[in-house]
Amino acid sequence: MTVTHRPPVERVTLGDIDVAYRRAGSGRRLVLIHGLGQDMNTWNEIQPRWFGCEAYAYDLRGHGSTTLGEAQGTIAQLGRDLIEFLEFAGPAVCVGFSLGGSIALWAAAERPDLVTGVIAVATSSVVGRAAAESMDHRITEVLSGDAGTMRTIIEEDTRSQLAGADTNFAAIVEQRLAAIGDARGYLSGARAVRNMRDDPLNLRLETIVQPVLVITGSMDPWCPRRAAEIMLEHLSHATFEELAGVGHLVTDVAAPEFLAVAQPWLNQLEVS
């Protein structure tokens, strides 16, 4: 599945950052939130293909073409950024991949008037000890290394996140490196992920009253089925879907499979 046309990049100043975004389609509003070390381009195969939706995809703070501002390295700050974007674009179902899913869930608990539902893809609400230590190691390596260090990290991470999928590994790595730029946004996002070890989202999940769809890949070593099960234990209105044979990078390698479960769930919201 290849998309040849992409909407133009637009910009809006929100708080202390200039946010880059694209919008496509018309109808029910969606906001798409990418993961750590990515940008809005991770949604290229998905954004134009939602049926009956106006889909916005934006770059997180310090990623892609969005400025860094005064980065704090917390889910709360990234969640407030999302809330400001929703105040600009309007209430929406938020579709978040990995870190983006955590951000969407944080915002859903904070502002149910703006987040009308959440699709959390390959997402966790808490970070375990080993994962936190791994993120600490990445942060230290990036701070003490050079561009070659960042490339090595992204290559190793991407390889494990693809879980053996037959896809264009080199193109994904280059896209991610372009999104990371000078790595300051990556560092802020990495700290936000790591901080979920000490400040998990689980208690916030219990306050979410909106419908949530949790999607995971059966071969995801980063956010495995157990991560989804933990979220489901704390969410009161949640549905779960597992994509067979899919690793962590759902948006890069499993766009048709993702849309096959996400679109019917979204359609059901409209008639419920």
N, C-alpha and C positions, 0 to 999 in steps of 0.2 A: 504494500500500500504506500504510494508516494504522492505527496502533495506538492504541486508545482507552483501554486500561488499562495502568497502569504499577505495578510493585511499589512498596511503601513504601521510603523511604530509611532505611537503618540506619547505625549509626555504631560504630566501634571505635577505641580509642586504640592506636597502634602507634608505638613510639619517641617522637619529639618532636612527632607530629602526630595530630590526630583525623581519621580517614578516613571519608568518606561513601561508601556503596555501596548498590547494589540487587542482589537475586538473584532469578532466575526459573527455573522448570522443575525437573526432577529427572533424575538420571542422571549421565553422564560430566561431570566438572567442567571448566568453562571460566572463564578470567578475561579480561575485555575491557578494554583499555587505550587510552584516547583520545589524541588528538594535542594539539599546542600550541594554546592559546587555545580549548580546548573543555572539556567535562565529560562525565559519564556519559551525558548525554542524546543524545550523538551516536550511541549504540547503540540508541535507542528503537525503531527499526524492525527491528532485528536481534536484540536480546537475547531477546525472547520466542519467537522463531521457530526456534531450534535444535531439531532433533528428538532426543529422548532425552538432553538435556543439562541440567545445572544451571549456569546462566551468571551469573557475578558481573560487574558493571560498577562500577568505582570512580572517584572523582575524584582526579586527581593532586595532589600537594603544591601548595597555593596556588591550585588551580583549583576552580570550583564551590563545594561546601560543605566541602571539606577544608582544614584550616588550613595555614599556610605553614611554621611551625616555623623552624628555623635553615637556611634555604635556601642551598645551595652552588653551584647552577647547573651541575651535572654529571650526565651519564648515570649515573655510578656511584651517586650518591646516589639518583636516581630508581629505579635498578635495585635498590638495597637496600630501598627502600620497597616495591617489588613483592615482593621475597623475604619481607619481614615480613608482607605481606598473604597470601602463599601459606602461610606458617607458621601463620597464623590460619585460613585457609579450607581448606587442604589442597593436595596436588599437583594440577596442572592443565595442560591445554593453554592456552597464553597467546596471545591474539589481539590484536595491536597495530596501531593505525593510525598511520602517519607517525612522529612522535616515540614514540608508544606501541610501535611495532614495534621501534625501536631499543632501547627499555627492555627489551622481552621478550627480544630476542637477547642483550643484556648479561646478564640474569638466567639465561638458558639455559646460557650458558658457565660462569657462576658456580655454579649449583646444579642440575645435571641430575636430582637426586633430587626437586626440586620442580617444575621446568618439564619436562613430559613431551613437549611438542611446541610448535611455534610456527607461527602464521599471521601473517606479516608483510605488512601491507597498505599500499601506497603509502609504502614505507620506504626509507631510505638507511642505509648503514653508514659513509659518509664524506661530508664536505661540501667541495665545491670552493671555489676562491678567490672566484668571483663570488657564490656563495651565502653564504659567510662574510661578505663585505663587505655584502651586502644585510641580513643579520641584524644586523651591527654598526650599520647605519643605523637599523634598527627600534628597537634598544635605545636609541640616542642620542635618537631622536625621542620615544620614550615617556618617557624620563627628563626631557626638556626641555619636553615639551608638556603638554596637558591632556586632558580627556575627549574633546574634539573630535578631537584628534590620534589617539587610540586608535581612535575610530570610523573615521577616514579610512584608517588602516592596515588594519583588519579588512575594510572594504569593498573596498579595492583587492586585498587578498590573496584574499578570498572570490571576487571576480569572476574572477581569474585561475585559481583552483583549480577553479572550476566548468567552465571550458573551454567556455563557451557552452551548458551544459545548461539545458534549459527547466524551471526549478524555482523555488521560492519564495526568491529571493535575500534579500529583506528579513527573512524569518523566520529564516533561517540566521544572518544578521548579528546580529540581536537575541539569539539564543540564545548566540552566541559572546561577545558583549559581556557578557551576564549571567554567563557562566562565568568571564570574566576578572576581573570585579569591580574591585578597586583596582590591578590589573595587576602586583602584586608576583610572583605565581605565573607570570604570562606572562613577566616578565623573567627569572626563574630558568630557565624552560623554554627561552627563546630563547638564553640563555647556554649551556645544555647542548647545544642544536643547534649553535651556533656553534663550540663546543669540539671537535666532531667533525672540524673542519678539522685541528686539531693532534693530536688523539687519536682516530683512527678506530677502528672496531670490527673491521676486517678480520682482524687476527691473532686476535682472540677468536673470530670465526666459525669459524676452522679447528679450534677445540677442541670445537665443538658436535657431539655424537653423536646428538642427538635428531632426529627428522624435522622438516623445515621446509617450509612452503608459502609461496612468495613470490608475491604478487598485485600487479599494477600495472595502471593504466589506460593505454590506448594514447595518450590525449591529455593525460597528466599532465606539466605543465611543471616541477613541483617535484621529483618523484621519478620521472624518466622511465625508460624501458626500460633505459638504460645503468646506472642505479643498481641495478636488479634484477640485471643481468648481472654487475656487480662482486660483489654478494653471492653469486651462484651460483658464481662462480669460487673462492670461499673456503669454501663450505659443502659438506660431504661427503654429506649425505643430504637433498637439496632437490628440490622440484618447483616448476615455474613455470607460472603462468596469467596471461594478459593479457586484460583486459576491453575489448573493442572499443568505441571511441567514448566512453570514460569518462575524465574528468579526475581531479584529485587527490582530491576529496571523495567518495570511494567510499561511505562509510557514509551520507552525506546523500542521494545521488542514485542509487545503484546497489545498493541492498540486495538485490533479487531476484537480480541478476546475481552479486553477491558470494556469496550463500548457495548458488547453483547450482553453484559450483566448490568452495566451502569445505566444505559438508556431505558430499559424496561422499568428499573427502580424509579428513575426520574419521572417517567410517564405515569407511574402509579401514584406519585405524589400529587399530580394534577387532578386526579379523580377522587382522591381520598378526602 
